[in-house]
Amino acid sequence: MQASTSTSTPVAHNALPPPSSTSTARSSRIAPHSHIKGLGLTPEGYANVESAGFVGQTNAREACGVVVDVVKLRKFSGRALLLVGAPGTGKTALALAVSHELGAKVPFCPMVGSEVYSAEVKKTEVLAEAFRRAIGLRVKETKEVYEGEVTELTPTESENPLSGYGKTVSHVVVGLKTARGTKQLRMDPTIYEAILKEKITVGDIIYIEQQSGAVKRVGRSDAYASSYDLESETYVPLPKGDVHKRKELVQDVTLGDLDAANARPQGGQDIMSVMGSLVKSGRTEVTDKLRREVNKVVKGYVDQGVAEVVPGVVFIDEVHMLDIECFTYLNALLESPMAPTVIFATNRGNSLVRGTSDIVSPHGVPVDLLDRCLIVKTDGYTREQVAKVVQLRANVEGLRLGDGVLDKLAEQGEKSSLRYALQLLTPASILASLVGRTQIELEDIGEMNELFLDAKTSAAMISDSTSSSDSMQS
């Protein structure tokens, strides 16, 4: 091995990375589908060639667009969408795009088929919990509040009637000021305890709910704003309007949140109760009786016009990993009056239904559940489409590609898989930075091919070594 020609390779692995001027900047994690913003359809429902982070898959995107319209019309209940296709063809991206198209506040609950095999709870309980977490509840409530800047905070003490020693707070006088006027309030001693808990002082902007007595500190009045360069306080302007006003509050929760809150009643506030809740923080199985009670309360709120049910999206990837019991339970969940939009994904053809010994079904899903599904097929990517996806991901990750790199990665993606080509990007960028380059070159991709194998090459090498060892033994 020649030392003069091989020095560049070990240096690339062992050299320290050059100092970065942006090393102190906060970096956010880039997920595999960060670039997906929607289905990328025209108003007429046709798919743009490249839009909203998608490249290709026009038929599948248009089909999902029709499903989105049906869901918005509230006519998709009792059915499911099944995405079928080879690995790495965008099934998860399509499910995420459907969720984006339905709205930003729509709950999206992804899971994998093998998640149901938990040692703590039953399989059907895991499915029911996922469905409940995908059903949102938007509660609109009008509350009467007192809001303003604290101008006076005077507790009034009296003799303690229970003992002859010490005094107790009988009431508290709170003065509040807004841009329109001032008001002096005489309040219960429990509200004074809440004020002390929030560490409220004169000059703070607060609001107090009339019905519940809850106290919330908004911030410090900007009249007290100082000229410090580093300030830990949040300054807010003086509220407009009267001190006593009606405020519209909107809260988003899921039925899963309500189930969990009612399944674990909170104990006392002492340290032993808190420690006990930490020790018992395992998954709690919610009973059907509790869910029925929650549904009854939710239905009452909906009938009164106080709340609105927002059906979300349940995405079950690798649905063929579910067994026959789970599929049977899914039929019942789909027929529920408050069922969310259900999307399945699988990459199997005809295969044995898990949990049976003789039932072979398309995609490993029983025929009775397949009848409820609208099936959408995803297509493989051409070389040009692979190149566009690689360039898109490089832009998302902030990577620069040198001459010929895109063509090389597109060739790799066509020969092996799109995921393999995408996975080479970040390691190649690290290798380039180790030798002081700002962009990925062909030699970086070549070295990545030596360090990391694609699935087909790895399988071929294993089979060759196995056959050679067998021949030697014979």
C-alpha positions in Angstrom: 0.0 0.0 0.0 1.6 3.3 -1.1 1.8 5.9 1.7 1.8 8.8 -0.7 -1.5 7.9 -2.3 -3.3 6.6 0.7 -2.8 9.5 3.2 -6.1 11.2 2.2 -8.3 8.3 3.2 -7.1 7.9 6.9 -7.1 11.6 7.3 -10.7 11.7 6.2 -11.6 9.3 9.0 -9.4 10.6 11.8 -9.2 14.4 11.2 -11.0 16.6 13.6 -13.9 18.6 12.0 -13.1 22.2 11.3 -14.6 24.7 13.8 -18.0 25.9 12.8 -19.1 29.5 13.3 -22.7 28.4 13.7 -21.9 25.7 16.3 -23.8 27.6 19.0 -27.0 27.9 16.9 -29.9 25.7 17.8 -30.4 22.9 15.3 -33.8 21.2 14.9 -34.1 17.5 14.1 -35.0 16.8 10.5 -37.5 14.0 10.3 -37.8 11.7 7.2 -41.0 13.5 6.1 -40.3 17.1 7.2 -40.7 18.2 3.6 -44.2 16.8 3.2 -46.7 19.7 3.4 -49.8 18.2 1.7 -50.9 16.2 -1.3 -50.0 19.0 -3.8 -53.2 18.9 -5.8 -54.8 21.6 -8.0 -58.2 23.0 -7.1 -59.7 20.6 -9.6 -58.1 17.6 -7.8 -55.3 16.9 -10.2 -51.8 16.2 -8.9 -49.0 18.6 -9.7 -45.8 16.8 -10.8 -43.8 18.3 -8.0 -45.6 20.1 -5.2 -45.9 20.2 -1.4 -42.8 18.0 -1.1 -44.1 15.2 -3.3 -42.4 13.9 -6.5 -44.5 11.6 -8.7 -47.2 9.2 -7.3 -49.8 11.3 -9.2 -52.5 8.5 -9.2 -52.1 7.8 -5.5 -52.2 11.5 -4.6 -55.3 12.1 -6.6 -57.0 9.1 -5.0 -56.1 10.3 -1.6 -57.5 13.7 -2.6 -60.8 12.2 -3.3 -60.7 10.4 0.1 -60.0 13.8 1.8 -63.0 15.3 0.1 -65.2 12.4 1.3 -63.9 12.7 4.8 -64.6 16.5 4.9 -68.2 15.6 3.8 -68.4 13.3 6.9 -69.3 10.3 4.6 -66.2 8.1 5.2 -67.4 6.4 8.4 -67.2 2.7 8.5 -64.5 2.6 5.9 -60.7 2.7 5.7 -58.0 3.6 3.3 -55.4 0.9 2.5 -52.1 2.0 0.9 -50.2 -0.9 -0.8 -46.8 -0.7 -2.4 -43.2 -1.7 -2.2 -41.0 -0.3 0.7 -39.9 3.3 0.2 -42.7 4.3 -2.2 -44.2 7.0 0.0 -47.1 5.2 1.9 -46.3 7.0 5.2 -45.8 10.3 3.4 -49.3 9.9 1.8 -50.9 9.3 5.2 -49.2 12.3 6.7 -50.2 14.4 3.7 -53.9 13.4 4.2 -53.6 14.6 7.8 -52.2 17.9 6.6 -55.0 18.3 4.1 -57.7 17.8 6.8 -56.3 20.6 8.9 -53.5 21.7 11.2 -55.6 21.0 14.4 -56.7 17.5 13.3 -55.1 14.8 15.6 -52.8 12.4 13.8 -52.0 9.1 15.6 -49.4 6.9 13.8 -48.6 3.4 15.0 -47.0 0.2 13.7 -48.9 -3.1 13.7 -46.4 -4.8 16.1 -47.2 -2.2 18.8 -50.3 -4.1 19.9 -48.2 -6.9 21.4 -47.6 -5.3 24.7 -46.9 -7.1 28.0 -48.9 -4.5 30.0 -52.2 -4.2 28.2 -54.4 -6.3 25.9 -54.0 -6.0 22.1 -57.5 -4.7 21.6 -56.9 -2.0 24.3 -53.9 -0.7 22.4 -56.0 -0.3 19.3 -58.9 1.3 21.2 -56.5 3.8 22.8 -55.0 4.8 19.4 -58.5 5.4 18.1 -59.5 7.5 21.1 -56.3 9.6 20.8 -57.2 10.3 17.2 -60.6 11.9 18.0 -60.3 15.5 19.0 -62.7 17.6 21.1 -62.7 21.4 20.6 -64.3 23.0 23.6 -65.5 26.6 23.2 -66.2 28.2 26.5 -67.2 31.8 27.4 -65.9 32.7 30.8 -66.4 35.8 32.9 -63.1 37.1 34.1 -61.5 40.0 35.9 -58.4 41.2 34.1 -56.1 44.1 34.7 -52.9 45.4 36.3 -52.7 44.8 40.1 -52.6 48.2 41.9 -53.5 46.9 45.4 -53.0 43.6 47.1 -54.2 43.8 50.8 -55.0 40.7 52.8 -57.2 41.2 55.8 -56.5 39.0 58.9 -58.8 37.9 61.7 -58.6 35.8 64.8 -58.4 32.1 64.1 -61.7 30.6 65.4 -60.2 27.1 65.8 -57.4 28.1 68.3 -56.5 31.0 70.4 -53.1 31.4 68.7 -52.3 33.1 65.4 -54.5 34.8 62.8 -56.0 33.7 59.5 -56.7 35.6 56.3 -60.5 36.3 56.2 -60.5 38.0 52.8 -58.2 39.8 50.3 -58.7 43.2 48.6 -57.4 43.3 45.0 -57.3 46.4 42.9 -57.2 46.0 39.2 -56.6 48.7 36.5 -57.3 48.7 32.8 -57.1 51.3 30.1 -60.8 52.2 30.7 -60.9 52.2 34.5 -60.2 50.6 37.9 -62.0 48.3 40.1 -61.5 47.1 43.7 -62.5 43.5 44.4 -63.0 41.7 47.8 -62.1 38.1 47.3 -62.1 34.7 49.1 -59.0 33.7 51.0 -58.5 30.7 48.7 -57.9 33.1 45.9 -55.3 34.8 48.0 -53.6 31.4 48.2 -53.6 31.1 44.4 -52.2 34.6 44.2 -49.3 33.6 46.5 -48.7 30.5 44.5 -48.4 32.5 41.2 -46.0 34.9 43.0 -48.1 37.9 42.0 -47.1 41.4 43.1 -48.3 44.9 42.5 -47.7 45.8 38.8 -48.4 42.4 37.4 -51.1 41.8 34.7 -53.4 39.0 35.9 -56.8 37.6 35.1 -59.2 35.8 37.6 -62.0 33.5 36.4 -65.2 34.3 38.2 -66.7 30.8 38.2 -63.7 28.7 39.2 -61.6 31.4 41.0 -58.5 30.3 39.0 -55.8 33.0 38.9 -53.4 33.4 35.9 -50.4 35.7 35.8 -50.0 37.0 32.2 -46.8 39.1 32.8 -45.5 42.4 34.1 -47.0 45.7 33.1 -44.9 47.4 30.4 -45.1 50.6 32.5 -42.4 48.9 34.7 -40.2 47.9 31.7 -36.6 48.6 32.4 -33.7 49.2 30.0 -31.7 46.0 31.0 -30.0 44.2 28.1 -30.9 40.9 29.6 -34.4 40.7 31.1 -36.1 37.6 32.4 -39.5 39.2 32.8 -42.3 39.2 30.2 -43.8 42.7 29.8 -47.3 43.0 28.4 -49.4 46.1 27.6 -52.2 47.3 29.9 -55.5 45.4 29.0 -58.2 47.4 27.1 -61.8 47.5 28.0 -63.4 47.0 31.4 -61.9 45.1 34.3 -64.9 42.7 34.3 -65.4 41.1 30.9 -66.5 38.0 29.0 -63.7 36.0 27.3 -64.0 33.3 24.6 -61.6 30.4 25.3 -61.0 27.5 22.9 -59.3 24.3 24.1 -58.3 21.2 22.1 -58.2 17.8 23.8 -58.6 14.2 22.6 -60.9 11.5 24.0 -57.7 9.6 24.9 -56.7 12.5 27.2 -60.1 12.5 28.8 -60.0 8.7 29.3 -56.5 8.9 30.9 -57.5 11.8 33.2 -60.5 9.9 34.5 -58.7 6.6 34.7 -56.0 8.0 37.0 -57.6 10.2 39.7 -55.1 12.6 41.2 -54.3 12.0 44.9 -53.2 14.6 47.5 -50.5 17.2 46.8 -48.1 15.9 49.4 -44.7 14.4 48.3 -45.8 10.8 49.1 -48.8 11.1 46.7 -46.6 12.5 44.0 -43.9 9.8 44.4 -46.7 7.2 44.4 -48.0 8.4 41.1 -44.5 8.3 39.6 -44.1 4.7 40.7 -47.4 3.7 39.3 -47.0 5.5 36.0 -47.3 2.3 33.9 -50.0 2.1 31.3 -53.5 1.9 32.8 -56.2 -0.1 31.0 -59.3 2.0 30.5 -62.6 0.1 31.0 -65.4 0.2 28.4 -67.7 1.5 31.2 -65.4 4.5 31.7 -65.3 5.2 27.9 -69.1 5.1 27.7 -69.4 7.6 30.6 -66.9 9.9 28.8 -68.8 9.6 25.6 -72.1 10.4 27.4 -70.5 13.6 28.9 -69.0 14.6 25.5 -72.3 14.0 23.7 -74.0 16.3 26.3 -71.5 19.1 25.6 -71.9 18.6 21.8 -75.7 18.8 22.1 -75.4 22.0 24.1 -73.1 23.5 21.4 -70.3 23.9 23.9 -68.0 21.4 22.2 -67.3 20.1 18.7 -65.9 16.6 17.8 -62.9 16.7 15.4 -62.3 13.3 13.9 -58.6 12.8 13.3 -56.5 10.2 11.5 -55.3 6.8 12.7 -52.4 5.4 10.6 -51.5 1.8 11.1 -48.3 0.9 9.2 -47.4 -2.7 8.6 -51.0 -3.7 9.1 -50.2 -7.3 8.2 -48.5 -7.6 11.6 -51.9 -7.6 13.3 -53.5 -10.9 14.1 -57.0 -12.2 13.5 -58.3 -11.0 16.9 -57.1 -7.4 16.1 -58.7 -7.5 12.7 -62.0 -8.6 14.2 -61.9 -5.8 16.7 -61.0 -3.3 14.0 -64.4 -4.1 12.3 -66.2 -3.1 15.5 -64.1 0.1 15.9 -64.8 1.2 12.3 -68.5 0.9 12.9 -68.3 3.1 16.0 -70.3 6.4 15.8 -67.2 8.5 16.6 -64.7 6.6 14.5 -61.7 8.6 13.1 -60.3 8.3 9.6 -58.4 5.1 9.4 -55.4 4.5 7.0 -53.6 1.2 6.7 -50.3 0.5 4.9 -48.7 -2.7 3.9 -46.0 -4.0 1.5 -47.2 -7.6 1.4 -48.9 -9.5 -1.4 -50.8 -12.7 -0.8 -49.8 -13.8 2.7 -51.0 -15.8 5.7 -53.2 -13.9 8.1 -51.3 -13.8 11.4 -52.9 -15.9 14.1 -54.3 -18.5 11.7 -52.8 -21.5 10.0 -54.7 -21.8 6.8 -56.2 -18.4 5.8 -54.2 -16.8 3.0 -55.5 -13.4 2.1 -54.4 -10.4 -0.1 -52.0 -8.2 1.9 -52.3 -10.4 4.9 -55.7 -8.7 5.7 -58.9 -10.8 6.1 -61.4 -10.4 3.3 -64.2 -9.0 5.5 -61.9 -6.1 6.5 -60.6 -5.7 2.9 -64.2 -5.2 1.8 -64.4 -2.1 3.9 -61.2 -0.6 2.4 -60.5 1.7 -0.5 -57.2 0.4 -1.8 -54.6 2.7 -3.3 -51.4 1.5 -4.9 -48.1 3.4 -4.8 -45.7 3.1 -7.7 -42.0 2.7 -7.8 -39.8 5.7 -8.7 -38.0 6.3 -12.0 -34.4 7.4 -12.1 -35.4 11.1 -12.8 -37.8 11.0 -9.8 -35.1 9.6 -7.5 -32.8 12.4 -8.5 -35.6 15.0 -7.7 -36.3 13.4 -4.3 -32.6 13.3 -3.4 -32.2 17.0 -4.4 -35.3 17.9 -2.4 -33.9 16.1 0.7 -30.5 17.8 0.2 -32.2 21.2 0.2 -34.2 20.3 3.4 -31.0 19.1 5.2 -29.0 22.1 3.9 -26.5 20.0 1.9 -24.7 21.0 -1.2 -24.0 18.5 -4.0 -21.0 18.6 -6.3 -20.9 17.8 -10.0 -22.1 14.3 -10.9 -23.2 13.5 -7.3 -26.9 13.7 -8.0 -26.6 11.4 -11.1 -24.6 8.9 -9.0 -27.1 8.9 -6.2 -30.0 8.5 -8.7 -28.2 5.5 -10.2 -27.8 4.0 -6.7 -31.5 4.6 -5.9 -32.7 3.0 -9.2 -30.3 0.0 -8.7 -31.0 -0.6 -5.0 -33.6 1.6 -3.4 -34.6 5.2 -2.9 -34.0 4.9 0.9 -30.4 3.7 0.4 -29.6 6.7 -1.8 -31.1 9.1 0.8 -29.3 7.4 3.6 -25.9 8.1 1.9 -26.4 11.9 2.0 -25.7 12.7 5.7 -22.7 10.3 6.1 -21.2 11.7 2.9 -21.6 15.3 4.1 -19.9 14.4 7.4 -17.0 12.8 5.4 -16.8 16.0 3.2 -16.7 18.2 6.3 -13.9 16.1 7.9 -11.6 17.0 5.0 -12.7 20.7 5.0 -15.1 20.7 2.0 -18.5 22.4 2.0 -20.1 20.2 -0.6 -20.4 16.5 -1.2 -18.2 15.2 -4.1 -18.2 11.9 -6.0 -15.3 10.5 -4.0 -17.4 10.8 -0.8 -20.2 8.8 -2.4 -17.7 6.2 -3.6 -16.3 5.8 -0.1 -19.8 5.5 1.3 -20.5 2.7 -1.1 -17.4 0.9 0.3 -18.4 1.5 3.9 -22.2 0.8 3.7 -23.9 -1.9 1.6 -27.3 -1.8 0.1 -29.7 -4.6 0.9 -29.4 -6.5 -2.4 -25.6 -6.4 -2.4 -25.5 -7.6 1.2 -27.9 -10.4 0.5 -25.9 -11.5 -2.6 -22.6 -11.5 -0.6 -24.1 -13.6 2.2 -25.6 -16.1 -0.3 -22.3 -16.3 -2.1 -20.3 -16.9 1.1 -22.9 -19.5 2.2 -22.7 -21.4 -1.1 -18.9 -21.4 -1.1 -18.8 -22.7 2.5 -21.3 -25.4 1.6 -19.1 -26.5 -1.4 -16.0 -26.6 0.7 -17.7 -28.8 3.3 -19.0 -31.1 0.6 
